[in-house]
Amino acid sequence: MSKPLAAIIIGFLLFLPSDISYATECLALPPLKPIHHVCGFVVDPSGEPVPNAKITILKDGNEVAAMQASPDGRFAFEQLKAGSYSIRVDAKGFLSALSTIVLVAPDAACKKELGVLLEVGMGCSIISLGKLRKNK
């Protein structure tokens, strides 16, 4: 095949619609320490709350609970039983966050919050134990 013909074919292929999806989530490493209550907050890179983010709890790949974060980015799941889960956080305009969590001896009180930092563009959104919020 001649070089001009190959360039035309490649150029044409670049303009075709693609069904290829690109990964928009990064698995948190290392895994989070076991927790007693699934609760926390969702923030953007500047530390501002992300209202209405969708938080989904999965067990073996199946959704077991889902909710939207409050206007101040907070969420809490009250009815989960002890076990291993995945937590996924999605919001329009942000990269998804995904992490494995282990819920042990479920407690009604939220003592340690999950902090979810949703990124934009290229990078990884993260879920961690601890503070991600700006002090206000």
N, C-alpha and C positions, 0 to 999 in steps of 0.2 A: 504494500500500500504506500502510496506517495505521501510525503510529509504534508502537503497542502490539503489532501483529502482527509488525512487523519486529524488535522487541526479543525477542519469543518465538522467532522463527526463529533469530536470532543466538545467543540463549542455548542453544537446542537444539543448534546446530552446534558450540558450544564443548564439549559433552559427548560428541560422537561420537569414536570412536577415529580416530586420524590415522596415515597411512602416511608423513607428511612426516618426513624425517630432517634434523637440523640439523648443520651442519658442526662437527666437534669437533677440527679440526686447522688449523694455520696453517703455511704454507710459510715456512721460514726465509729472511729477507732481510737482508742480501745473501747470495748463495750462499757456501758454505764454500770455503776455499782447498783446492786439491788435496791429497790425503793419500796416504800410502804403505802404510797398513795400517788396516783397519776394526776398531777396538777402542775401548773406552771404558767408561762407567758410566752408570747411570740413577739419578737421585735425585728425591725429592719436594721440595715448596717449602721444607721445613725443612732440606734438605741430607742427609736420611737416605736410605740406599740403598733402591731399589724392587726387591725380590727377584722373580724369575720373570717380569719384564716380557718380552713377546715382541718380538724385534727381527727385522724382515723386510727383506731386500735385494731390490729390484725392478729389473729391466732392461726398459725399454719397457713398463712396467705388468705384467710377468710376474714372479712370485716365482722367484728363483734360489737363495736360501738363507734359512734362518730358524733361530732358536735362542731359548732362554730365557736371560735373565740369571741369573747365579749368585746365591746367597743374599746376597752383598754388592753386588749390582747390576751386576756386571761382565759384559762380553761381548767376544768377538773372533772374527772370521771369518778363517780361515787360507787358504782355497782360491780366493779371488776373483782374477780376471784384471783387468788394466788396463782402464779404461773408465768410462763415466758410469752411475751408478746412482741410485736413490732408496733412502733408508733410512726405515723407518717403525717407530715404537716404540709399543706398546700395553700397557696394564696396567689391570686392573679397578679402576674407581673414579677413573681419571685421564683427562684429555683426551689424544688421540693426538698424537704428534710426527711430522712428516714433513719431510724435507729432501733436496735433491739433493746427491750427493757425486761427486767425480771421483777415481778411484783411479789413480795414476800410479806406474810402476816399483814394483810390489808388493814389499814387504820383509817378512821374517819377524818383525822386531822392531817392537814398538809404541812409537813415539817420541812421537807426539802423540795424545792420547786425544780422543775425541768425548765431550762432556759432554751428557747428555740430562736436561733438567729437565721433569718431567711435572707439569702443573698440574691443579687440580681446579676445578670450577665454570666460570665464564666467564673466558676469557683464552686465552693461547696457550702450549702446551708448546713448548719450543725445543730445538734441537740446535746445539751450538756447539763450536768448538775451544777447549780451555782448561779451567780449573778451575771447578767448580760446587760442589765438596764443602767442607764445613766442615773445618777443620784439627782433627784429633783427636790 
